[in-house]
Amino acid sequence: MKVLLTVHQFFPEFSAGTEVLTLSVARALKSRGHDVRIFTGYPTSETLADENRFDQYRYDSILVDRFRHSYVAMGGQTSKIEIGYDNHLAADFFEQLLEEFKPDVVHFFHLNRLGTGLIEKAVNAGVPAYYTPTDFWSICPSGQLLRCGGRACAGPSADAGNCVVHFAASQLPVRIGALVTAVPDGISDLLVRVLGSARMPSRSLLGEVRALNGRLERNVRRLNLLQGIIAPNQMIEALLVRNGVQSDIVVRSSYGINLEPKIVLRDRTLDERPLVLGFIGTLASHKGCHVLLEALQCFSTRVIQLEIYGKETDFPDYVARLRRLASGNASVKFCGTFANEEIFDVLGRLDALVVPSVWNENTPLVVYSAQAAGCPVVASDVPGIAEAVTHDVDGLLFEPGSVKGLEGALRRLLAEPGLLASLASNSTPPKSVSVYVDELLQIWKLSM
């Protein structure tokens, strides 16, 4: 079978959860004899002609076609926002790729900066197409369902006025932006209708407002063309259906992870040694590493050690903030990144993994890896994580963004004899990527 996988960014430069999932699925398919190809994006600041935005390379013997994009006019489009979710240039190239490769099935893992127009191209070519959402991007322009200032968002309002206000506020200082996004949705929707009037003076601004206003309808219409959507949890499924996706095309299936690397066992009896914690993930504000560092300030450096794993160059301002919070604390180590195959070696050095996300996290793969390794998870109590981690059974949950809540959870690990060992022993091995691919193959065969 010929399988074309699509993801917004890919190895070797990008290695977060979505990229790891895509690579794991590709490897599992290839190991069974299937012909796999990947179409991906790559953000670049280079000035490129439209015809020079595409190149090709191999990663792990997989042929990868790459679209080098940026938020500039391209392919006859001028709206930066529209280019992010409906890129005509990427769609036209994808159409050519479908004709050249002739896949039996297309599976989308992320479409940011590539656009949902790819779905239409696959459907028009008669190729069965599927989608695994790994965040909220198809519904929410930012992918996070967060407003400036960190307030949770239910999704676009009737005229996407809250999205317009959010993007305007994101250009302002954080405190001012948080105040701006507090504008009631009814007022922001009215603002969008006024801006959309024929008297609007700035065509560029009008184009961006219209792009936001039409984003949800266009995306949902295209999602409903898919043969199936494989939602990883109940939260994602409910979000999609609530916003107009047909429930009969949504199938729920949790992600699978690579369980082939050897599990490293660890004695989690503390006795007189420090509690060793780990943070593994993107060093960006929504992942909440700052919450963990603030909580650690309540403890002696002799009782807790922290290892932080993540790429420091993607969000340098935020990393600088983290380093300021860790300044003078010898128990905190910034450890950089590691190959995904080394995940169990890293987890084997930890007593617990901390996942302090401040957004409605969509079940990060690292949680499943921790469970496979018998490493207790201390995490924010958000739906995507709470579906995987049971409080007081295989982990501890605390209120998202609450330094006091996280501090309390860590004090329990230090004070309650046997708690760490109990949580570790209760860890249930997650689904393997091999089983996940079995499920995908079964779903795909239904359309063939």
C-alpha positions in Angstrom: 0.0 0.0 0.0 1.2 3.5 -0.8 0.6 5.9 2.2 1.1 9.7 2.1 1.5 11.2 5.6 1.2 15.0 6.1 2.5 17.0 9.1 3.1 20.7 9.6 6.9 20.2 10.4 9.2 17.3 10.7 12.6 15.9 11.6 15.5 16.6 11.8 14.8 20.3 12.8 11.5 19.6 14.6 10.9 16.7 17.1 7.9 17.5 19.3 5.0 15.1 19.9 3.3 15.4 16.6 6.5 14.9 14.7 7.4 11.9 16.8 3.9 10.3 16.3 4.2 10.9 12.5 7.7 9.3 12.3 6.6 6.4 14.5 3.7 5.6 12.3 5.8 5.9 9.2 8.4 3.5 10.5 5.8 1.0 11.6 4.2 1.1 8.2 7.5 0.7 6.4 8.4 -2.2 8.6 5.3 -4.0 7.2 6.3 -3.4 3.7 4.2 -0.3 2.9 5.5 2.5 0.7 5.5 5.7 2.8 6.1 9.3 1.8 5.7 12.5 3.9 4.7 16.0 3.0 5.7 18.6 5.5 6.3 22.3 6.0 9.3 24.3 7.1 9.2 27.9 8.4 11.8 30.0 6.7 12.7 33.7 6.7 14.3 33.5 3.3 12.8 35.4 0.4 11.9 32.8 -2.1 10.0 32.7 -5.4 6.9 30.5 -5.3 8.5 27.9 -7.5 11.5 27.7 -5.2 9.6 27.0 -2.0 9.6 23.2 -2.4 12.4 20.8 -2.0 13.0 17.1 -1.1 15.1 15.1 1.3 15.3 11.7 3.0 15.0 11.1 6.7 15.4 7.6 8.1 15.1 6.3 4.5 11.7 8.1 4.1 11.3 10.4 1.2 10.1 13.8 2.5 8.6 16.6 0.3 8.9 20.0 2.0 7.2 23.3 1.6 9.3 26.2 2.8 6.7 28.8 3.9 6.6 32.1 5.6 3.9 34.7 6.4 4.4 36.7 3.2 2.3 37.0 0.1 2.6 33.9 -2.0 0.6 32.0 -4.6 -1.5 35.0 -5.3 -2.6 35.4 -1.6 -1.9 38.4 0.5 -3.7 37.6 3.8 -1.2 36.2 6.3 -3.9 34.5 8.3 -5.5 32.8 5.3 -2.1 31.6 4.2 -1.8 29.9 7.6 -5.0 27.7 7.1 -5.7 27.7 3.4 -2.4 27.9 1.5 -3.2 27.7 -2.3 0.5 27.2 -3.2 0.8 24.2 -0.9 -2.5 22.8 -2.1 -1.4 23.0 -5.7 1.9 21.3 -5.0 0.0 18.6 -3.0 -2.2 18.0 -6.0 0.9 17.4 -8.1 2.3 15.1 -5.4 -0.9 13.1 -5.4 -0.7 12.6 -9.2 3.0 11.6 -9.0 2.9 9.3 -6.0 -0.6 8.0 -6.4 -1.2 7.0 -2.8 -3.8 4.6 -1.7 -4.5 6.6 1.4 -3.6 10.0 2.8 -3.4 10.6 6.5 -3.0 14.1 7.9 -1.4 14.7 11.3 -1.3 18.5 11.2 -2.1 21.1 8.6 -0.8 24.3 10.0 0.7 26.6 7.3 -0.2 23.9 4.7 -3.9 24.4 4.9 -7.1 22.3 4.9 -7.2 22.8 1.1 -5.1 19.7 1.0 -8.2 17.7 2.1 -10.1 18.9 -1.0 -7.2 18.0 -3.3 -7.1 14.4 -1.9 -10.9 14.0 -2.1 -11.0 15.4 -5.6 -8.3 12.9 -6.6 -10.4 10.1 -5.2 -7.9 9.2 -2.5 -9.4 8.2 0.9 -8.2 10.8 3.4 -8.0 10.7 7.2 -7.0 13.1 10.0 -5.5 12.7 13.5 -5.8 16.0 15.4 -2.9 16.5 17.8 -4.1 19.9 19.1 -7.0 22.3 18.5 -5.6 23.9 15.4 -8.5 23.0 13.0 -10.9 24.9 15.3 -8.7 27.4 17.0 -6.3 29.7 15.0 -3.7 29.5 17.8 -4.2 25.8 18.3 -4.3 26.3 22.1 -7.8 27.5 23.0 -6.2 30.2 25.1 -6.7 34.0 25.1 -4.0 36.5 25.9 -3.3 36.4 29.6 -3.8 32.6 29.8 -7.6 32.5 30.0 -9.3 29.4 28.6 -11.3 29.8 25.4 -14.2 27.7 24.2 -13.4 28.4 20.6 -14.4 31.0 17.9 -17.4 33.1 18.7 -20.2 33.6 16.1 -18.3 36.0 14.0 -14.8 35.0 15.3 -14.7 38.4 17.1 -12.8 36.8 20.0 -10.2 35.5 17.5 -9.8 39.0 16.0 -9.4 40.5 19.4 -6.9 37.9 20.4 -4.7 38.4 17.4 -4.8 42.2 17.9 -4.0 41.8 21.6 -1.1 39.4 20.9 0.7 42.4 19.3 0.5 44.4 22.6 2.4 44.0 25.9 1.1 41.0 27.9 -0.8 42.9 30.6 -2.5 45.2 28.1 -3.3 42.3 25.8 -5.0 40.4 28.6 -7.2 43.4 29.2 -8.1 43.7 25.6 -9.1 40.1 25.3 -11.5 40.6 28.2 -13.8 42.4 25.8 -17.2 40.4 25.7 -17.6 38.2 22.6 -20.8 40.0 21.6 -19.0 43.3 21.4 -16.0 41.8 19.5 -18.4 40.1 17.0 -20.1 43.4 16.4 -16.7 44.9 15.8 -16.0 42.3 13.1 -19.3 43.1 11.4 -18.4 46.8 11.4 -14.9 46.1 10.1 -16.4 44.0 7.4 -18.5 46.8 6.1 -17.8 48.4 2.7 -16.6 51.6 4.4 -13.6 49.8 5.9 -10.6 52.0 5.0 -7.8 49.4 5.2 -8.0 46.6 2.7 -5.2 44.6 4.3 -6.8 44.8 7.7 -10.2 43.9 6.2 -8.6 40.9 4.5 -7.2 39.6 7.8 -10.6 40.1 9.6 -12.4 38.3 6.8 -9.9 35.4 6.9 -10.5 34.9 10.6 -14.2 35.3 10.2 -14.3 32.5 7.5 -11.7 30.2 9.0 -13.9 27.9 11.1 -16.6 27.4 8.4 -14.0 26.6 5.7 -12.1 24.2 7.9 -15.1 22.3 9.2 -16.6 22.0 5.7 -13.4 20.4 4.6 -13.1 18.2 7.7 -16.5 16.8 6.8 -15.1 15.6 3.5 -12.7 13.2 5.2 -13.4 9.5 5.4 -12.6 9.6 9.1 -11.1 11.6 11.9 -9.2 9.6 14.6 -9.7 11.7 17.8 -7.2 10.9 20.6 -9.6 11.6 23.4 -13.1 12.6 24.4 -12.2 16.3 24.7 -11.0 16.6 21.1 -14.0 14.6 19.8 -16.5 16.9 21.7 -14.7 20.0 20.4 -15.0 18.9 16.8 -18.6 17.8 17.0 -19.6 21.0 18.9 -18.2 23.1 16.1 -20.0 21.3 13.3 -17.9 18.2 12.4 -20.2 15.2 11.7 -20.1 12.8 14.6 -20.3 9.7 12.3 -16.8 10.3 10.8 -15.1 10.6 14.2 -13.5 7.6 15.7 -11.8 7.7 19.1 -8.4 6.1 19.5 -5.5 7.1 21.8 -2.0 7.6 20.4 0.5 4.7 20.4 4.1 5.1 21.3 7.3 3.2 20.4 7.8 0.5 23.1 10.8 -1.1 21.5 13.6 0.7 23.4 14.5 -1.0 26.6 12.7 0.2 29.8 15.2 1.4 32.4 13.9 0.4 35.9 14.5 2.7 38.8 14.3 2.3 42.6 11.9 5.1 43.6 12.6 4.8 47.3 13.9 8.2 48.4 15.5 7.4 51.8 18.1 10.2 52.2 18.5 11.1 48.6 16.9 14.1 46.8 13.7 13.7 44.8 14.7 13.8 41.1 12.0 15.5 38.9 12.0 16.0 35.1 10.4 18.3 32.6 10.4 17.1 29.0 8.9 19.1 26.2 8.7 22.3 24.3 10.2 25.2 26.2 7.2 27.5 25.5 5.0 29.4 28.0 1.9 27.2 27.4 3.9 24.2 28.6 4.2 25.8 32.0 7.8 25.0 33.0 7.9 28.4 34.8 5.2 27.1 37.1 7.5 24.2 38.1 10.5 26.5 38.7 8.3 28.8 40.8 7.1 25.9 42.9 10.7 24.7 43.4 11.6 28.0 45.1 9.6 26.7 48.1 12.0 23.8 48.6 15.6 23.4 49.7 18.0 22.5 46.9 19.0 19.5 49.0 15.6 17.8 48.7 14.7 18.2 45.1 16.6 18.2 41.8 15.2 19.1 38.4 16.3 18.1 34.9 14.8 20.2 32.1 14.8 18.7 28.6 13.9 20.9 25.6 15.2 22.9 22.8 16.3 26.4 23.9 16.4 28.2 20.6 12.7 28.1 19.6 11.4 30.5 22.2 14.5 32.3 23.5 12.7 35.0 25.5 10.8 32.4 27.4 13.9 30.3 28.0 15.7 33.5 29.3 12.8 33.8 31.8 13.2 30.2 32.9 17.0 30.7 33.4 16.3 33.8 35.5 13.9 31.7 37.7 16.5 29.0 38.0 19.4 31.4 38.7 21.4 30.5 41.7 19.6 27.1 42.1 22.3 24.5 41.6 19.7 21.7 41.7 18.2 22.8 38.3 19.9 21.5 35.2 19.1 22.5 31.6 19.9 19.3 29.7 19.0 20.2 26.1 17.4 17.6 23.8 17.8 13.9 23.2 16.9 11.4 20.5 13.4 10.0 20.9 14.9 6.5 21.2 16.6 7.6 24.4 13.3 8.6 26.2 13.3 5.6 28.5 17.0 6.2 29.5 16.0 9.7 30.5 12.8 8.6 32.4 14.8 6.0 34.1 16.9 8.7 35.8 13.7 10.5 37.2 11.5 9.8 40.2 8.6 11.7 38.6 7.8 13.5 35.4 6.1 16.9 35.8 3.8 18.2 33.1 2.7 21.6 34.3 0.8 22.7 31.2 -1.3 25.9 31.4 -3.4 25.1 28.4 -5.9 22.3 27.7 -3.2 19.9 26.8 -4.0 17.2 24.3 -2.5 14.1 25.9 1.2 14.7 25.3 3.1 11.5 24.2 5.6 12.0 27.0 2.8 11.1 29.5 2.4 7.7 27.8 6.2 7.2 27.7 6.3 7.9 31.4 3.6 5.4 32.1 5.4 2.8 30.0 8.5 3.4 32.1 6.7 3.2 35.4 7.5 6.9 36.1 4.8 8.7 38.1 3.3 11.8 36.4 2.6 15.0 38.3 0.5 17.0 35.9 -2.0 19.8 35.4 -5.6 18.6 35.8 -6.8 19.3 32.2 -9.1 16.9 30.3 -6.5 15.6 27.8 -4.2 14.6 30.7 -6.9 13.5 33.1 -8.1 10.9 30.6 -4.7 9.3 30.8 -3.6 9.9 34.4 -5.7 8.9 37.4 -5.1 11.1 40.4 -3.7 9.2 43.4 -3.4 6.0 41.3 -0.6 6.4 38.8 0.0 10.1 39.3 -1.0 13.4 41.0 -3.0 16.1 39.3 -3.1 19.8 40.3 -4.9 22.9 39.2 -3.4 24.3 35.9 -1.1 27.2 36.6 -1.3 26.8 40.3 2.2 27.1 41.9 0.6 26.2 45.3 -1.1 23.2 43.8 2.1 21.9 42.3 4.0 22.6 45.5 1.4 20.6 47.5 1.8 17.6 45.1 5.6 17.7 45.5 5.4 17.9 49.3 3.2 14.8 49.2 5.9 12.9 47.2 8.5 13.9 49.8 6.4 13.3 52.9 4.2 10.2 52.3 6.3 7.0 52.6 5.8 4.7 49.7 3.7 7.1 47.6 6.2 7.3 44.7 6.6 3.5 44.6 2.8 3.0 44.7 2.2 5.4 41.9 5.0 3.8 39.9 3.6 0.2 40.4 0.2 1.3 39.3 1.4 2.6 35.9 -0.4 0.9 33.1 1.6 0.3 29.9 0.0 2.5 27.1 -0.8 1.4 23.5 2.1 0.6 21.3 2.5 2.3 18.0 2.3 -1.1 16.4 -1.3 -1.5 17.8 -2.1 2.1 16.8 -1.0 1.3 13.2 -3.1 -1.9 13.3 -6.1 0.3 14.1 -5.3 2.8 11.4 -4.9 0.0 8.8 -8.3 -1.4 9.8 -9.9 2.0 9.5 -8.3 2.7 6.1 -9.4 -0.7 4.7 -13.0 0.2 5.4 -12.8 2.8 2.6 -11.0 0.6 0.1 
